[in-house]
Amino acid sequence: MPASFQDPALAGRVEAFLKAARGEDVQVVAMAPLAGGACQDMHRVELQTSQGPVRLVLRSDARRSLPASIGRREEFSVVEAARAAGVPTPAVHHLSEGLVRPGAWAYFMDWVDGEAIGRRVVKAQELSAARKRLPTQLAQALARIHTVTPRAHPNLFLRPLPERPVQGGLAFVRGMLEALQEPHPELEYVFQWLAANTPHDAGVCLIHGDFRTGNFLVTQEGLAAVLDWEFARWGTPAEDIGWLCVRDWRFGQNSLPAGGLATREAFLEAYARASGTEVSRRALHWWEVMGNVRWAAGSIHQGERYLSGEESDLEYMAIARRAPEMAWEALRLLERKG
């Protein structure tokens, strides 16, 4: 094993594991951590196999995950179900426990080329043609995700099925708020509004849970792959669309609230065409408010992961600074109704 590997011991374990899993001689020729996976540990793995060079991503449980995120064992099954429904997302392979560290689940997924950095997706000149296609392509991907139902996949998640998606969403965020180390009255105020103004429930389906600019790969042709399924759960379609509209995912393109790529109305129309289901403007507004509260709490949790000493990447503290911006946006939405 070359001495230049950042973690030669891990590279050695990966090589031995893949030899057994693939049933062929495999050599790990390069392996390095991937930036941008702020919730889970990820490594780029370059292999030399009997069929030629292969590039994979190793995705593992982090030392400390965000509250309400699922583990890689559940995530593996979610991705398989999504791919079976026609969602463009990388294929996953070789689920294992203890490969990266004791007790941590991990799996490998195919490498897909594309741009994921949000500010480039919404602004890069070379992706201007792709941005014209993306709203329709993203709506189609969401429509396929939402065809996965509890009836067809009753054992997809370990947590129980929510009686109402809205109540499940409230419980999800309530758990995040209660896990914070300090109280945040501004978030509690908005949460009380959410609890008192719940919209009508739509049907229960799989939701991605983190469907937003920065979590999909884009090429000049448009959408290449949907990534990062750690917040997948049973929910309602409006929740995924509301999350896409959270202000932080526009990367400065605030005239295009749906991910910095489309207006809310245009994206709702694209989703209705793709799915045959209309999402009400009222439901979208409620879930967008909820999304800003959720991301404010999530940002604080990222900072707490760094302050705990369990994570050493300063990116976690940079993320934490966004919490006041998201709290302000949630309050603005209450005042302006959108």
C-alpha positions in Angstrom: 0.0 0.0 0.0 1.6 3.3 -1.0 2.8 5.5 1.9 1.2 8.6 0.2 -2.3 7.5 1.2 -3.8 9.8 3.8 -5.1 6.8 5.7 -3.1 3.7 4.6 -4.8 1.4 7.1 -8.2 2.3 5.8 -7.1 1.9 2.2 -5.7 -1.5 3.1 -9.0 -2.6 4.6 -10.9 -1.3 1.6 -8.7 -3.2 -0.8 -9.1 -6.5 1.1 -12.8 -6.0 1.5 -13.4 -5.3 -2.2 -11.3 -8.2 -3.3 -13.6 -10.5 -1.4 -16.8 -8.6 -2.3 -16.1 -8.4 -6.0 -14.4 -11.8 -6.3 -11.5 -10.5 -8.3 -8.1 -9.0 -7.8 -8.5 -5.4 -6.9 -5.9 -2.8 -6.2 -6.6 0.6 -4.5 -4.4 3.0 -6.4 -5.7 6.2 -4.8 -8.1 7.1 -1.9 -8.8 10.5 -0.4 -11.6 12.1 1.6 -14.2 14.0 -0.4 -15.1 17.5 0.6 -18.7 18.6 0.6 -20.2 15.7 2.6 -20.9 17.7 5.8 -23.2 15.1 7.3 -21.4 11.8 6.5 -17.8 10.6 5.9 -17.0 10.1 2.2 -13.9 9.0 0.3 -13.1 8.8 -3.4 -11.7 5.4 -4.2 -9.7 4.7 -7.4 -9.4 1.0 -8.2 -7.5 -1.0 -10.8 -9.5 -4.1 -11.6 -9.3 -6.9 -14.2 -11.8 -4.9 -16.2 -9.8 -1.7 -16.0 -9.9 1.4 -13.8 -12.9 1.9 -11.6 -13.8 5.0 -9.5 -16.2 4.6 -6.5 -17.3 6.6 -3.5 -17.1 5.1 -0.1 -19.9 6.6 2.1 -19.8 5.9 5.8 -21.6 6.9 9.0 -20.0 9.9 10.6 -18.8 9.9 14.2 -21.7 12.1 15.1 -24.7 12.5 12.7 -27.3 15.2 12.7 -30.5 14.4 14.7 -33.2 12.6 12.7 -30.8 11.5 9.9 -30.9 7.8 9.0 -27.9 5.5 9.0 -26.1 4.1 6.0 -27.9 0.7 6.4 -31.3 2.3 5.9 -29.9 4.7 3.3 -28.7 1.8 1.2 -32.2 0.4 1.0 -33.7 3.8 0.2 -31.4 4.4 -2.7 -32.2 0.9 -4.1 -35.9 1.7 -3.9 -35.4 5.1 -5.5 -33.4 3.6 -8.4 -36.1 1.0 -8.9 -38.5 3.8 -9.3 -36.4 5.4 -12.0 -34.8 8.2 -10.0 -31.4 9.2 -11.4 -29.1 8.4 -8.5 -25.8 6.5 -8.3 -26.0 2.7 -7.9 -24.9 1.4 -4.5 -22.9 -1.7 -3.6 -21.4 -3.8 -0.8 -23.1 -2.7 2.4 -20.8 -3.4 5.3 -20.4 -2.8 9.0 -17.1 -1.8 10.6 -15.1 -1.2 7.5 -14.3 2.5 8.2 -14.6 2.3 12.0 -16.1 -0.1 14.6 -19.9 0.0 14.5 -20.1 2.3 11.5 -22.1 1.1 8.5 -20.8 2.0 5.0 -21.4 1.2 1.4 -19.8 2.0 -2.0 -21.6 3.9 -4.8 -20.8 4.5 -8.4 -18.9 7.7 -9.3 -21.0 10.1 -11.4 -19.4 13.2 -13.0 -21.0 16.6 -12.6 -21.1 19.9 -10.8 -22.7 20.0 -7.3 -21.4 23.3 -5.9 -24.6 25.4 -5.6 -23.2 28.8 -6.5 -21.8 27.3 -9.7 -25.0 25.4 -10.6 -27.0 28.6 -10.4 -24.5 31.0 -11.9 -21.8 29.3 -14.1 -22.0 30.4 -17.7 -21.2 26.9 -19.0 -24.4 25.6 -17.3 -26.7 28.2 -18.6 -28.4 25.7 -21.0 -28.7 23.2 -18.2 -30.5 25.6 -16.0 -33.3 25.9 -18.6 -33.8 22.1 -18.3 -33.3 21.7 -14.6 -36.7 22.7 -13.2 -38.5 20.2 -15.4 -35.8 17.5 -14.8 -35.9 18.1 -11.0 -39.7 18.0 -10.9 -39.6 14.7 -12.8 -37.1 13.2 -10.4 -39.2 14.3 -7.4 -42.3 12.8 -9.0 -40.4 9.4 -9.3 -39.3 9.6 -5.7 -42.8 10.2 -4.6 -44.1 7.0 -6.3 -42.3 5.0 -3.6 -45.0 4.2 -1.0 -45.2 2.6 2.4 -47.6 0.0 1.0 -45.0 -1.2 -1.5 -42.0 -0.9 0.9 -43.4 -1.4 4.5 -39.9 -2.1 5.9 -38.0 0.6 4.3 -37.4 2.6 7.5 -36.9 1.5 11.1 -38.9 4.4 12.5 -42.7 4.1 12.5 -44.9 5.5 9.8 -46.4 8.9 10.8 -50.2 9.0 11.0 -50.1 12.4 9.3 -47.1 13.7 7.3 -47.6 17.2 8.8 -47.4 15.9 12.3 -44.4 13.8 11.3 -42.7 16.9 10.0 -43.5 18.8 13.2 -42.1 15.9 15.3 -39.0 15.8 13.1 -38.2 19.5 13.7 -39.3 19.3 17.4 -36.7 16.6 17.9 -34.0 18.8 16.3 -35.0 21.8 18.5 -35.0 19.8 21.7 -31.6 18.3 20.9 -30.0 21.8 20.8 -27.7 22.6 23.7 -29.2 26.1 24.2 -32.8 27.4 23.7 -33.6 29.5 20.7 -36.8 31.6 21.3 -37.1 32.8 17.7 -37.3 29.3 16.4 -39.7 28.3 19.1 -41.9 31.2 18.2 -42.1 30.1 14.5 -42.6 26.5 15.6 -45.7 27.5 17.6 -47.1 29.2 14.4 -46.4 26.0 12.4 -48.2 23.9 15.0 -51.2 26.2 15.0 -51.5 26.6 11.2 -51.0 23.1 9.7 -52.1 22.6 6.1 -54.2 19.8 4.7 -52.3 16.5 4.5 -51.7 14.9 1.1 -50.8 11.2 0.7 -47.8 9.6 2.4 -44.8 8.7 0.2 -41.1 8.6 0.2 -39.5 12.0 0.4 -35.8 12.7 -0.2 -35.7 15.1 2.8 -32.8 17.1 1.5 -33.7 17.8 -2.1 -32.0 21.1 -2.9 -29.4 22.8 -5.0 -26.0 21.4 -3.9 -27.4 17.8 -3.5 -27.6 17.0 -7.2 -25.0 16.7 -9.9 -25.4 18.8 -13.0 -23.7 18.6 -16.4 -24.3 20.7 -19.5 -27.2 18.4 -20.3 -28.9 19.1 -17.0 -29.5 16.8 -14.1 -27.0 13.9 -13.8 -27.8 12.5 -10.4 -29.6 13.1 -7.1 -27.3 12.7 -4.1 -27.4 12.6 -0.2 -30.3 10.6 1.0 -29.6 10.7 4.8 -32.8 12.6 5.6 -35.1 10.4 3.5 -38.3 9.4 5.3 -42.1 9.0 4.8 -43.7 12.3 4.2 -45.7 14.4 1.7 -44.6 15.9 -1.6 -45.0 19.5 -0.5 -42.2 19.0 2.1 -39.6 18.2 -0.6 -40.7 21.2 -2.7 -40.8 23.5 0.3 -37.2 22.5 1.2 -36.0 23.2 -2.3 -37.4 26.8 -1.8 -35.5 27.5 1.4 -33.6 30.7 0.9 -30.1 29.3 1.6 -30.4 27.0 -1.5 -30.8 29.9 -3.9 -27.2 31.0 -3.7 -28.0 34.6 -4.3 -30.7 34.1 -7.0 -33.5 35.3 -4.8 -35.8 36.1 -7.7 -35.9 32.3 -8.3 -37.0 30.9 -5.0 -37.1 27.2 -6.2 -33.4 26.4 -5.7 -32.2 29.5 -7.5 -33.6 28.0 -10.7 -37.3 28.7 -11.0 -40.2 30.6 -9.5 -42.3 28.8 -7.0 -45.2 28.9 -9.4 -43.2 27.5 -12.3 -41.9 24.6 -10.3 -45.3 23.7 -8.9 -46.6 23.6 -12.5 -43.6 21.4 -13.6 -44.2 19.1 -10.7 -48.0 18.8 -11.5 -47.1 17.9 -15.1 -44.6 15.3 -14.0 -46.7 13.7 -11.2 -50.3 14.4 -12.0 -50.6 15.8 -8.5 -51.1 19.5 -7.6 -49.4 20.9 -4.5 -51.3 23.9 -3.0 -49.6 27.2 -2.6 -50.7 27.3 1.1 -49.0 23.9 1.7 -45.8 25.0 0.0 -45.7 28.2 2.1 -46.1 26.2 5.4 -43.4 23.7 4.4 -41.1 26.5 3.3 -41.4 28.2 6.7 -40.8 24.8 8.3 -37.7 24.2 6.1 -36.1 27.5 7.2 -36.7 26.5 10.9 -35.3 23.1 10.2 -32.2 24.4 8.5 -31.6 27.0 11.3 -31.7 24.2 13.8 -29.5 22.0 11.5 -26.9 24.7 11.1 -26.7 25.1 14.9 -26.2 21.3 15.3 -23.4 21.4 12.7 -21.6 24.0 14.9 -22.2 21.9 18.0 -20.6 18.9 16.2 -17.4 20.9 15.9 -17.5 22.4 19.4 -18.0 18.9 20.8 -14.6 17.9 19.5 -16.1 15.0 17.6 -15.5 16.8 14.2 -12.5 18.9 13.4 -13.5 20.5 10.0 -14.1 24.3 10.3 -16.8 24.0 7.7 -19.1 23.0 10.5 -18.7 26.3 12.2 -19.1 28.2 8.9 -22.4 26.4 8.4 -23.5 27.4 12.0 -23.3 31.1 11.1 -26.3 30.6 8.8 -28.7 29.9 11.6 -29.7 33.6 12.2 -30.3 34.1 8.5 -32.7 31.2 8.4 -34.5 32.3 11.5 -34.9 35.8 10.0 -36.2 34.3 6.7 -38.8 32.2 8.6 -40.1 35.3 10.4 -40.1 37.2 7.2 -42.2 34.5 5.6 -44.7 34.7 8.4 -45.1 38.4 7.9 -45.2 38.5 4.1 -46.9 35.2 3.5 -44.2 34.1 1.0 
